[in-house]
Amino acid sequence: MNDAGEILPYDEENQTVHQVVEESPTPERELVAMHLRKQASAGGASGEGNAEKQVECSTACDREAVSSSPDSDRDGCQPLRHVDSTSSTNHNNNNSNNSDESDDSDGEQTGSSPAVPASMSKTTTNRTPDLCPQFSRSTVGGSKAQPAAHPTPLDPDDLVFESRFESGNLGRAIKITPTYYELYLRPDMYTNRHTQWFYFQVKNTKAKVVYRFSIINLTKPDSLYKEGMRPLMYSTMDAECNQVGWRRCGDNIAYFRNEDNSNGYNYSHYHHRPADDDEDEYIGTSSFTLSFNIEFKYDGDTVYFAHSYPYTYSDLQDYLMCIQRNPVKSKFCKLRLLCRSLAGNNVYYLTVTAPTTHEDDNQKKKKAVIITARVHPGESPSSWMMKGLMDFITGDSYVAKKLRHKFIFKLVPMLNPDGVIVGNTRSSLTGRDLNRQYRTVIRETYPSIWNTKAMIRRLMEDCGVAMYCDMHAHSRKHNVFIYGCENLKRHPDRRLLEQVFPLMLHKNVADKFSFENCKFKVQKNKEGTGRIVVWVLGVTNSYTLEASFGGSTMGGRAGTHFSTADYEHIGRAYCETLMDYYDDNPIKVNYYLRRIKKIRKREKRLRKAQRTEQQESFWWLNES
C-alpha cells in the first residue's frame, strides 16, 4: 500500500501544484527541520511508515533513568515490569495483532481477534537535565534493530506494563504497593500537555486479586468518567476461551483534581482557559486523576486497557487494501494518495462514485460529499463511524447505489496518521492541533490539511460540494450530535436550512443522536477549524459530527455505553439521512424546516419568559 507507483499522489491527479512562498523561519518550521534531521540520522529502522515517538525521561536529580528495549529473540534481556517509587518505568514489547468485532449495547464485544497492537520499536536513552529530549523512531511492524536492555530487579508477582506498540501510550508506571500502581501518560509529542488517550498492556496478572490503577496526569477537569463511563479492557485468554473482545471494566471509578502539580510534567507555562464545545482543554497548572479497581480473571494473562476502542493506522491500511482488491468494489472505488505526513506515512483518500455513463453526461454534474476523520488521533470513535460509512457506501444496498449515482464521495479516513501511530491525544508531530490550521496553513508543515483544503477548492470549482463533514469524538458529553454553521447573516435566504440534516439524523437514530445537543453558532476561536473554513469557502452544509466516548441518554439506550457497532451504525445512518435530505422531492426538507421554525419560536418564547421572571425576581428583591 505504500507503493506510490500503485497509488497516485493527489497532486499528480489533475491537480495544479501551487508554489509556496518561502517564509522566514518559525518555531513550526524549525521543529519540522529538527524532526527531519533526527529522522535522517536515526539508524536501524527503515521504510516509509515511520513516526518518531517521544520517550519519557526523568532528570538525574529526580529519579534514576532506565533504558530498555526487550526483544523476544534476544537472550539475557528481561523486560522491565515496573519501577518502585524511586525509579522510572519503560515497557515491554508486544507482537500480537487482532481486529475488533461488534459488541452489544453495554459495550462488551465478542470475537476472537480484537484490535491488539502491531509491534513498534522504541529506544530509550538516559539524558541529563541540560540536554535535549531523546527520541526514537516508531515503525508499524517494528524495527529489526533493538538496543540493549538494562533490567532492574523484579518481584515475581509484579505486573508488567508495556505500551511500545502502535497507538500505545503510557509513559511511566510506579508501584506504590503490591496491588496499587500509579500510571503516567506521555503527553503529545513536542508538547507537555494533551493527556487523555491511553492504551497499554499488562502482563503477569494474578487472578482474584483486586488491583487499583490511578492515571495521575490527565488534563481535563470534566470527564464522562464522573458520569458512569468505564475504561475498556481486552483479555487475551478471555478472547481465546470465550470469544470475548473489548469490554467495559473497572469498579469504584473516581475522577478528581490533584492537590498539587507533582505529576512528572510541567504545566506552568500555560494559562487557564475554559474548555469549549469542541473539546479544547483547560490549559493551566492543574492535573487530574482517573482511578479504578480491576480484578483479573486469569493468572498469567495478557490484558490491554484503552480509553476507547482502538483503531490503528494498520487497521485502516488493511481495510483500504481489502476494498482495493475487491473485484466489485474496485469498479466504483479509487484509492489515491493525498500526501505524505511529516514522518513519511501515506495519507489516503477514497473516491466512491458510480462510473459515468452516456446518460449521466447529458445530466448535470454530480456534486461532491467530503467526509474526513481522525484529525485528532485520540478520537478513535471517529474511525469507527468512518468505517461504518465506508461499509455502507461501498455496499450493494439500494440506497448505497442511489447515492453513488447521485454524488462523488471523497473520504479522507485518517488525517493525522503520525499522531495515531505514536499514541497522541490531539496533536500531530508539529505539536499543534491540525484542526486549527485550515485558515493559515503551511504546506510542508501541515501537508494533510493543506492538500485536503486544496482538494475541496478544486471540487468546488469543478462540480460543487453538497456537504462537508469532519468526524470527531467528545469526552465531556453524551450522545452523538452535530456542530454546524448558522446561515442567518451570510446566507439569509438559507436560514435554518443547516439544521434540517441534523434533525433528520435525529429522527433516523433517535436512541443515539441528540438534536438538542446540536449547536450552530460560529465562534471566533473556531475560525481555523475545518468546519468553519469550508463554510466560509461557500459550503453551507458544513458540519462537525461528534460522538461521545461514553454512551447514550436517549430512549431505550439511556445509560448504556456505545460499542463499535453503535459507532458504525451512525456512519450508516449518516448515508441514509443524506439520501433523505437530497431527495428529488423537497417535501421532506420543507416539513423538517417548518418543524425547526416552530422549535426555535418556542425556544425564543421560553427565553423571553425566563428573562421576564428574572427581572420580576430582581424587582421584588429590590423592593424588599
C-alpha positions as CSV (number, residue, x, y, z in Angstrom):
1,M,0.0,0.0,0.0
2,N,3.0,2.3,0.4
3,D,4.0,1.9,-3.2
4,A,3.5,5.3,-4.8
5,G,3.6,3.6,-8.2
6,E,0.3,1.9,-7.4
7,I,-1.5,4.7,-5.6
8,L,-1.0,8.1,-7.3
9,P,-0.4,11.1,-5.1
10,Y,-3.2,13.7,-5.1
11,D,-1.0,16.4,-6.7
12,E,-0.4,14.1,-9.7
13,E,-4.0,13.6,-10.5
14,N,-5.5,16.7,-12.2
15,Q,-4.1,19.0,-9.6
16,T,-2.0,22.1,-10.1
17,V,0.9,22.2,-7.7
18,H,1.0,25.7,-6.2
19,Q,4.3,27.1,-5.3
20,V,4.7,28.0,-1.6
21,V,6.4,31.3,-0.9
22,E,9.4,30.7,1.2
23,E,9.0,32.4,4.6
24,S,11.3,33.3,7.4
25,P,12.0,30.6,10.0
26,T,9.2,30.0,12.5
27,P,9.1,27.6,15.5
28,E,7.0,25.2,13.4
29,R,9.5,25.2,10.6
30,E,12.4,24.7,13.0
31,L,10.5,21.9,14.7
32,V,9.9,20.1,11.3
33,A,13.5,20.6,10.3
34,M,14.7,19.2,13.6
35,H,12.3,16.2,13.1
36,L,13.6,15.6,9.6
37,R,17.2,15.8,10.7
38,K,16.6,13.3,13.5
39,Q,14.7,11.0,11.1
40,A,17.6,11.1,8.6
41,S,20.2,10.4,11.3
42,A,18.3,7.6,13.1
43,G,19.9,4.2,12.5
44,G,18.4,0.7,12.4
45,A,14.9,1.5,11.2
46,S,13.8,1.7,7.6
47,G,10.6,2.1,5.5
48,E,8.1,4.9,4.8
49,G,5.7,4.2,7.6
50,N,7.7,5.9,10.3
51,A,7.0,8.3,13.0
52,E,9.1,9.4,15.9
53,K,7.9,8.6,19.4
54,Q,8.9,10.5,22.4
55,V,10.3,8.7,25.4
56,E,9.7,10.0,28.9
57,C,13.0,10.7,30.6
58,S,13.5,11.6,34.3
59,T,16.2,14.0,35.4
60,A,19.0,12.7,37.4
61,C,18.0,14.7,40.4
62,D,14.5,13.2,40.4
63,R,14.9,9.6,39.5
64,E,17.4,7.1,38.1
65,A,16.9,7.0,34.3
66,V,16.5,3.5,33.0
67,S,16.8,2.4,29.3
68,S,15.4,-0.8,27.9
69,S,14.0,-2.3,24.7
70,P,13.3,-6.0,25.3
71,D,13.2,-8.3,22.3
72,S,11.7,-11.8,22.3
73,D,14.6,-13.1,20.1
74,R,17.3,-11.7,22.3
75,D,18.8,-13.8,25.1
76,G,19.6,-12.4,28.5
77,C,17.3,-9.3,28.2
78,Q,14.5,-9.4,30.8
79,P,11.5,-7.0,30.5
80,L,11.1,-4.2,32.9
81,R,7.9,-4.8,34.9
82,H,7.6,-1.6,37.0
83,V,9.6,0.8,39.0
84,D,9.3,1.5,42.6
85,S,8.7,5.0,44.0
86,T,12.3,6.0,43.2
87,S,12.8,4.8,39.6
88,S,11.3,5.2,36.1
89,T,9.5,2.7,34.0
90,N,9.8,1.7,30.4
91,H,7.7,-1.0,28.9
92,N,7.9,-4.4,27.3
93,N,7.4,-5.1,23.6
94,N,4.5,-7.0,22.1
95,N,4.0,-8.5,18.6
96,S,0.3,-9.6,18.6
97,N,-2.3,-8.5,16.0
98,N,-6.1,-8.5,16.1
99,S,-9.2,-6.9,14.8
100,D,-12.4,-5.7,16.6
101,E,-15.7,-7.4,16.4
102,S,-19.1,-5.8,17.1
103,D,-20.4,-5.9,20.7
104,D,-23.7,-5.5,22.5
105,S,-25.2,-2.2,23.7
106,D,-23.4,-2.4,27.0
107,G,-20.0,-2.2,25.4
108,E,-18.9,-5.8,25.6
109,Q,-17.6,-7.2,22.3
110,T,-17.3,-10.7,21.0
111,G,-14.8,-12.1,18.7
112,S,-11.5,-14.0,19.0
113,S,-9.4,-11.4,17.1
114,P,-9.6,-8.0,18.7
115,A,-7.6,-4.9,17.6
116,V,-4.5,-5.7,19.5
117,P,-1.5,-3.7,18.5
118,A,1.2,-4.2,15.9
119,S,4.6,-4.1,17.4
120,M,6.8,-1.0,17.2
121,S,10.3,-0.4,18.3
122,K,11.4,2.2,20.7
123,T,14.8,3.2,22.0
124,T,15.2,5.0,25.4
125,T,18.3,6.7,26.4
126,N,19.5,8.4,29.6
127,R,19.6,12.1,29.5
128,T,20.8,14.8,31.8
129,P,18.8,17.9,32.7
130,D,20.8,20.2,30.3
131,L,20.3,18.0,27.2
132,C,17.5,18.0,24.7
133,P,15.0,15.2,25.0
134,Q,15.9,12.0,23.2
135,F,13.6,10.4,20.6
136,S,13.4,7.2,18.7
137,R,11.7,6.1,15.5
138,S,8.5,4.1,15.7
139,T,7.5,2.0,12.8
140,V,4.4,0.0,12.0
141,G,5.6,-3.7,12.4
142,G,8.6,-2.8,14.5
143,S,12.3,-2.3,13.7
144,K,14.8,-5.1,13.3
145,A,17.3,-3.1,15.3
146,Q,16.9,-3.5,19.1
147,P,19.1,-1.7,21.6
148,A,20.5,-3.5,24.7
149,A,18.2,-3.6,27.8
150,H,19.1,-2.7,31.3
151,P,16.7,-4.7,33.5
152,T,16.1,-3.9,37.2
153,P,15.4,-6.4,39.9
154,L,11.7,-7.5,39.9
155,D,9.3,-9.3,42.2
156,P,7.8,-12.4,40.6
157,D,4.3,-11.0,41.4
158,D,4.8,-7.6,39.9
159,L,2.7,-6.6,36.9
160,V,4.5,-6.0,33.6
161,F,3.4,-2.8,31.9
162,E,4.0,-2.2,28.2
163,S,3.0,0.4,25.6
164,R,5.6,0.2,22.8
165,F,3.1,-0.8,20.1
166,E,1.1,1.1,17.6
167,S,-1.1,3.8,19.2
168,G,0.1,2.8,22.6
169,N,0.6,5.5,25.3
170,L,1.9,5.0,28.8
171,G,4.9,7.0,29.9
172,R,5.7,5.6,33.4
173,A,4.3,3.1,35.9
174,I,5.2,3.3,39.6
175,K,4.5,0.5,42.1
176,I,3.2,2.0,45.3
177,T,2.1,-1.2,46.9
178,P,1.9,-4.8,45.6
179,T,-1.7,-4.0,44.3
180,Y,-1.6,-0.3,43.7
181,Y,0.1,1.3,40.7
182,E,0.3,5.0,39.7
183,L,0.4,5.5,35.9
184,Y,1.6,8.5,34.0
185,L,0.6,9.1,30.3
186,R,3.1,10.5,27.8
187,P,1.9,13.9,26.6
188,D,1.6,14.5,22.9
189,M,4.9,14.6,21.2
190,Y,6.6,18.1,21.3
191,T,4.2,19.3,23.9
192,N,3.8,18.9,27.7
193,R,0.0,18.6,27.6
194,H,-2.8,16.7,26.0
195,T,-3.1,13.6,28.1
196,Q,-6.4,11.8,27.7
197,W,-5.9,8.8,25.3
198,F,-4.4,5.8,26.9
199,Y,-3.7,2.3,25.5
200,F,-1.3,-0.1,27.3
201,Q,-0.7,-3.7,28.0
202,V,-0.4,-5.5,31.4
203,K,1.2,-9.0,31.8
204,N,1.8,-11.4,34.7
205,T,-1.7,-10.9,36.1
206,K,-2.9,-12.7,39.2
207,A,-6.5,-13.9,39.3
208,K,-8.8,-13.0,42.2
209,V,-6.6,-10.1,43.3
210,V,-8.1,-6.6,43.3
211,Y,-5.6,-4.1,41.9
212,R,-6.0,-0.3,41.7
213,F,-4.7,1.7,38.9
214,S,-4.5,5.5,39.0
215,I,-3.7,7.5,35.9
216,I,-2.2,10.6,37.5
217,N,-1.6,13.3,34.9
218,L,-4.8,13.8,32.9
219,T,-5.5,17.5,31.9
220,K,-9.3,17.8,31.5
221,P,-11.3,19.0,34.6
222,D,-14.5,17.4,33.3
223,S,-14.9,13.9,32.1
224,L,-17.5,11.3,31.4
225,Y,-15.8,9.1,34.0
226,K,-17.6,11.3,36.5
227,E,-20.9,10.2,35.0
228,G,-20.6,6.5,34.8
229,M,-18.2,5.9,31.9
230,R,-15.9,2.9,32.4
231,P,-12.5,2.1,30.7
232,L,-12.1,-0.6,28.2
233,M,-10.3,-3.9,28.7
234,Y,-9.3,-6.8,26.4
235,S,-8.2,-10.1,27.8
236,T,-6.2,-12.4,25.5
237,M,-7.3,-15.5,27.4
238,D,-10.9,-14.4,27.5
239,A,-10.8,-13.9,23.8
240,E,-9.3,-17.4,23.2
241,C,-11.6,-19.2,25.6
242,N,-14.9,-17.4,25.4
243,Q,-14.6,-15.2,22.2
244,V,-15.0,-12.1,24.3
245,G,-13.4,-9.0,22.8
246,W,-13.1,-5.4,24.2
247,R,-15.4,-4.9,27.2
248,R,-16.0,-2.2,29.8
249,C,-14.2,-2.7,33.1
250,G,-13.4,-1.1,36.4
251,D,-15.1,-0.6,39.7
252,N,-15.0,2.2,42.3
253,I,-14.1,4.6,39.5
254,A,-13.1,8.1,40.6
255,Y,-12.0,11.2,38.6
256,F,-10.7,14.1,40.7
257,R,-8.4,17.1,40.7
258,N,-4.9,16.5,42.1
259,E,-3.9,18.6,45.1
260,D,-0.5,19.6,43.8
261,N,1.4,19.6,40.5
262,S,3.9,16.9,41.3
263,N,2.9,14.7,38.4
264,G,6.1,14.5,36.5
265,Y,5.1,17.0,33.8
266,N,5.3,20.8,33.8
267,Y,2.2,22.8,33.0
268,S,3.4,26.1,34.5
269,H,3.9,27.8,31.1
270,Y,0.2,27.6,30.2
271,H,-2.6,29.8,31.4
272,H,-6.2,28.8,32.4
273,R,-8.7,28.8,29.5
274,P,-12.2,27.4,29.8
275,A,-13.0,24.3,27.8
276,D,-15.4,24.9,25.0
277,D,-17.8,22.8,23.0
278,D,-15.4,21.0,20.6
279,E,-13.0,19.6,23.2
280,D,-10.5,22.3,23.7
281,E,-8.7,21.7,27.0
282,Y,-8.3,23.8,30.1
283,I,-4.7,25.0,30.0
284,G,-3.3,25.5,33.5
285,T,-1.3,24.1,36.3
286,S,-3.9,21.6,37.5
287,S,-3.8,17.9,36.7
288,F,-6.5,15.2,37.3
289,T,-6.5,11.6,38.2
290,L,-8.6,8.7,36.9
291,S,-8.6,5.8,39.5
292,F,-10.3,2.5,39.3
293,N,-10.2,-1.1,40.7
294,I,-9.6,-4.0,38.4
295,E,-9.7,-7.8,39.1
296,F,-8.2,-10.1,36.5
297,K,-10.0,-13.3,35.6
298,Y,-6.9,-15.4,34.7
299,D,-3.4,-16.0,36.0
300,G,-0.6,-15.0,33.6
301,D,-3.0,-13.3,31.2
302,T,-2.0,-10.5,28.8
303,V,-4.5,-7.7,29.1
304,Y,-4.9,-4.4,27.3
305,F,-6.6,-1.2,28.6
306,A,-7.8,1.7,26.5
307,H,-9.7,4.9,26.7
308,S,-11.8,3.9,23.7
309,Y,-11.9,1.1,21.1
310,P,-8.5,1.3,19.3
311,Y,-8.5,1.8,15.6
312,T,-4.9,2.0,14.3
313,Y,-3.2,3.1,11.1
314,S,-2.5,-0.5,10.3
315,D,-6.2,-1.3,10.7
316,L,-7.0,1.4,8.2
317,Q,-4.4,0.2,5.7
318,D,-5.7,-3.4,5.9
319,Y,-9.3,-2.2,5.4
320,L,-8.4,0.0,2.4
321,M,-6.4,-2.8,0.8
322,C,-9.5,-5.1,1.0
323,I,-11.5,-2.5,-0.8
324,Q,-8.8,-2.1,-3.5
325,R,-8.6,-5.8,-4.0
326,N,-12.3,-6.4,-4.2
327,P,-13.2,-7.0,-7.8
328,V,-16.7,-5.5,-7.4
329,K,-15.9,-2.5,-5.2
330,S,-12.8,-1.6,-7.1
331,K,-15.0,-0.7,-10.1
332,F,-16.5,2.3,-8.3
333,C,-13.8,2.9,-5.6
334,K,-10.5,4.5,-6.3
335,L,-7.8,4.7,-3.6
336,R,-5.3,7.5,-4.0
337,L,-2.6,9.2,-2.1
338,L,-3.5,12.6,-0.8
339,C,0.0,13.3,0.5
340,R,2.6,12.0,2.9
341,S,2.8,13.0,6.5
342,L,5.9,14.6,8.2
343,A,7.1,11.1,9.1
344,G,6.5,9.7,5.6
345,N,3.2,7.9,6.3
346,N,0.7,7.8,3.5
347,V,-2.5,9.9,3.9
348,Y,-5.1,8.3,1.7
349,Y,-8.3,9.4,0.2
350,L,-11.0,7.2,-1.2
351,T,-13.2,8.3,-4.1
352,V,-16.6,6.4,-4.3
353,T,-19.0,7.1,-7.2
354,A,-20.7,5.1,-9.9
355,P,-18.9,5.0,-13.2
356,T,-20.1,7.8,-15.5
357,T,-22.4,6.7,-18.4
358,H,-23.5,8.5,-21.5
359,E,-26.8,9.2,-19.8
360,D,-25.0,10.8,-16.9
361,D,-23.1,13.1,-19.4
362,N,-26.3,14.6,-20.5
363,Q,-27.4,15.4,-16.9
364,K,-26.0,17.9,-14.5
365,K,-22.7,17.1,-12.9
366,K,-22.6,15.1,-9.7
367,K,-21.8,17.2,-6.6
368,A,-19.2,16.1,-4.1
369,V,-19.7,14.9,-0.5
370,I,-16.4,15.3,1.5
371,I,-16.0,13.4,4.8
372,T,-12.9,13.4,6.9
373,A,-11.9,11.8,10.2
374,R,-9.2,11.3,12.8
375,V,-7.7,14.7,12.7
376,H,-7.4,14.2,16.5
377,P,-5.6,10.9,16.9
378,G,-7.1,10.1,20.3
379,E,-10.6,10.2,19.0
380,S,-10.9,6.6,17.7
381,P,-14.7,6.6,17.6
382,S,-14.5,8.8,14.5
383,S,-12.6,6.0,12.7
384,W,-15.4,3.5,13.6
385,M,-18.0,5.9,12.3
386,M,-16.0,6.3,9.1
387,K,-15.7,2.5,8.8
388,G,-19.5,2.2,9.1
389,L,-19.9,4.9,6.4
390,M,-17.4,3.2,4.1
391,D,-19.0,-0.2,4.6
392,F,-22.4,1.2,3.7
393,I,-21.4,3.4,0.7
394,T,-19.4,0.6,-0.9
395,G,-22.2,-1.9,-0.3
396,D,-24.8,-3.3,-2.6
397,S,-27.9,-1.8,-0.9
398,Y,-30.4,0.2,-3.0
399,V,-29.7,3.4,-1.0
400,A,-25.9,3.0,-1.5
401,K,-26.3,2.5,-5.2
402,K,-28.5,5.6,-5.5
403,L,-26.0,7.7,-3.5
404,R,-23.1,6.6,-5.7
405,H,-25.1,7.6,-8.8
406,K,-26.0,10.9,-7.2
407,F,-22.7,12.0,-5.6
408,I,-19.0,11.8,-5.7
409,F,-17.8,10.8,-2.2
410,K,-14.3,11.9,-1.2
411,L,-13.4,10.2,2.0
412,V,-10.2,11.0,4.0
413,P,-10.4,8.4,6.8
414,M,-7.2,9.4,8.7
415,L,-5.9,13.0,8.5
416,N,-3.3,12.5,11.2
417,P,-1.6,9.1,10.9
418,D,1.6,10.2,12.6
419,G,-0.4,11.1,15.8
420,V,-2.4,7.9,15.6
421,I,0.8,5.7,15.3
422,V,2.6,7.3,18.2
423,G,-0.4,7.4,20.5
424,N,-1.0,11.2,20.7
425,T,-4.3,12.5,22.0
426,R,-4.8,15.7,19.9
427,S,-1.6,16.9,18.1
428,S,0.5,16.0,15.1
429,L,4.3,15.7,15.1
430,T,4.4,19.5,15.0
431,G,2.9,19.6,18.5
432,R,-0.1,21.6,17.0
433,D,-3.8,20.8,16.7
434,L,-4.3,20.2,13.0
435,N,-8.0,21.2,13.3
436,R,-6.9,24.8,13.9
437,Q,-4.7,25.1,10.8
438,Y,-7.2,25.2,8.0
439,R,-7.2,29.0,7.6
440,T,-3.4,29.8,7.6
441,V,-1.8,26.6,6.6
442,I,1.8,25.9,5.6
443,R,2.0,23.1,3.1
444,E,5.2,21.4,4.3
445,T,4.2,21.7,8.0
446,Y,0.6,20.5,7.7
447,P,0.5,18.5,4.5
448,S,-2.7,16.7,5.1
449,I,-4.7,19.8,5.9
450,W,-3.2,21.8,3.0
451,N,-4.0,19.1,0.5
452,T,-7.5,18.5,1.9
453,K,-8.3,22.2,1.5
454,A,-6.8,22.2,-2.0
455,M,-9.0,19.2,-2.9
456,I,-12.1,20.9,-1.6
457,R,-11.4,24.1,-3.6
458,R,-10.8,22.1,-6.8
459,L,-14.1,20.2,-6.3
460,M,-16.0,23.4,-5.7
461,E,-14.7,24.7,-9.0
462,D,-15.3,21.5,-10.9
463,C,-18.6,20.2,-9.7
464,G,-19.6,21.9,-6.4
465,V,-19.7,20.5,-2.9
466,A,-23.0,19.4,-1.4
467,M,-21.8,18.7,2.1
468,Y,-18.7,18.6,4.2
469,C,-18.4,16.6,7.5
470,D,-15.5,16.2,9.8
471,M,-15.9,13.3,12.3
472,H,-14.8,13.6,15.9
473,A,-15.4,12.2,19.4
474,H,-16.3,14.0,22.6
475,S,-15.1,13.3,26.1
476,R,-17.5,15.5,28.1
477,K,-20.9,15.0,26.5
478,H,-23.1,12.0,26.0
479,N,-24.9,11.0,22.7
480,V,-24.0,11.9,19.1
481,F,-24.6,15.4,17.9
482,I,-23.5,17.9,15.2
483,Y,-21.9,21.4,15.2
484,G,-23.0,23.4,12.2
485,C,-22.7,27.0,10.9
486,E,-25.6,29.4,11.1
487,N,-26.5,30.8,7.7
488,L,-28.6,33.8,9.1
489,K,-26.1,36.6,8.2
490,R,-24.1,35.1,5.4
491,H,-26.9,33.3,3.5
492,P,-30.2,34.7,4.8
493,D,-32.1,33.0,2.0
494,R,-31.0,29.7,3.5
495,R,-31.9,30.5,7.1
496,L,-32.3,27.4,9.3
497,L,-31.5,25.0,6.4
498,E,-28.3,24.0,8.0
499,Q,-30.4,22.5,10.9
500,V,-32.5,20.3,8.7
501,F,-30.0,17.5,8.1
502,P,-29.2,17.1,11.9
503,L,-32.9,16.9,12.7
504,M,-33.4,14.3,10.0
505,L,-30.5,12.3,11.5
506,H,-32.0,12.6,14.9
507,K,-35.3,11.1,13.6
508,N,-33.3,8.2,11.9
509,V,-31.2,7.4,15.0
510,A,-33.4,8.7,17.9
511,D,-31.8,6.5,20.5
512,K,-28.3,7.8,19.9
513,F,-28.4,11.2,18.1
514,S,-29.5,14.2,20.0
515,F,-30.7,17.3,18.1
516,E,-30.9,19.1,21.4
517,N,-27.2,18.9,21.8
518,C,-26.5,20.3,18.3
519,K,-25.2,23.9,18.0
520,F,-24.9,26.2,15.1
521,K,-23.1,29.3,16.3
522,V,-19.8,30.3,14.6
523,Q,-17.4,31.1,17.4
524,K,-14.4,33.3,16.8
525,N,-12.0,30.9,18.5
526,K,-13.0,28.2,16.0
527,E,-12.2,30.1,12.8
528,G,-9.3,27.8,12.0
529,T,-11.4,24.6,12.1
530,G,-12.3,22.6,9.0
531,R,-16.0,23.2,9.6
532,I,-15.9,27.0,9.6
533,V,-13.2,27.4,6.9
534,V,-15.1,25.2,4.5
535,W,-18.3,27.1,5.4
536,V,-16.6,30.4,4.6
537,L,-15.5,28.9,1.3
538,G,-19.1,28.6,0.4
539,V,-20.3,25.1,1.5
540,T,-23.4,25.9,3.6
541,N,-23.8,22.4,4.9
542,S,-20.5,22.2,6.7
543,Y,-20.6,20.1,9.9
544,T,-18.6,18.5,12.7
545,L,-20.0,15.2,13.7
546,E,-19.3,14.4,17.4
547,A,-19.8,11.0,19.0
548,S,-19.4,10.6,22.8
549,F,-16.7,8.4,24.2
550,G,-19.3,7.3,26.7
551,G,-22.8,6.4,25.6
552,S,-26.4,7.5,25.1
553,T,-29.0,9.2,27.3
554,M,-31.7,8.7,24.7
555,G,-34.7,6.4,24.7
556,G,-34.1,2.7,25.3
557,R,-30.3,3.2,25.1
558,A,-30.3,5.6,28.1
559,G,-27.5,4.8,30.5
560,T,-25.6,2.4,28.1
561,H,-22.1,2.6,26.6
562,F,-21.5,2.9,22.9
563,S,-19.9,0.0,21.2
564,T,-18.1,-0.2,17.8
565,A,-21.4,-1.4,16.3
566,D,-23.1,1.7,17.5
567,Y,-20.4,4.0,16.0
568,E,-20.6,2.1,12.7
569,H,-24.4,2.4,12.8
570,I,-24.0,6.2,13.0
571,G,-21.9,6.0,9.8
572,R,-24.6,4.0,8.0
573,A,-27.4,6.3,9.3
574,Y,-25.5,9.3,8.0
575,C,-25.7,7.9,4.5
576,E,-29.4,7.1,4.8
577,T,-30.1,10.6,6.1
578,L,-28.1,12.1,3.2
579,M,-30.4,10.2,0.8
580,D,-33.5,11.7,2.6
581,Y,-32.0,15.2,2.6
582,Y,-31.2,15.2,-1.1
583,D,-34.4,13.5,-2.2
584,D,-35.7,14.8,-5.6
585,N,-39.0,15.7,-3.9
586,P,-38.4,18.6,-1.4
587,I,-41.4,17.6,0.7
588,K,-39.2,16.1,3.4
589,V,-36.9,19.1,3.7
590,N,-39.8,21.5,3.8
591,Y,-41.6,19.5,6.5
592,Y,-38.5,19.5,8.8
593,L,-37.8,23.2,8.1
594,R,-41.3,24.0,9.3
595,R,-40.7,21.9,12.4
596,I,-37.4,23.7,13.1
597,K,-39.0,27.1,12.8
598,K,-41.6,26.0,15.4
599,I,-38.9,24.7,17.7
600,R,-36.9,27.9,17.5
601,K,-40.0,30.1,18.1
602,R,-40.9,28.0,21.2
603,E,-37.3,28.4,22.5
604,K,-37.5,32.2,21.9
605,R,-40.7,32.5,23.9
606,L,-39.3,30.4,26.7
607,R,-36.1,32.5,26.9
608,K,-38.3,35.7,27.0
609,A,-40.4,34.3,29.8
610,Q,-37.3,33.4,31.8
611,R,-35.9,36.9,31.4
612,T,-39.2,38.4,32.5
613,E,-39.3,36.1,35.5
614,Q,-35.7,37.1,36.4
615,Q,-36.5,40.8,36.1
616,E,-39.5,40.4,38.4
617,S,-37.5,38.5,40.9
618,F,-34.8,41.2,40.8
619,W,-37.5,43.9,41.3
620,W,-39.0,42.0,44.2
621,L,-35.6,41.8,45.9
622,N,-35.0,45.5,45.5
623,E,-38.4,46.3,47.0
624,S,-37.8,44.1,49.9
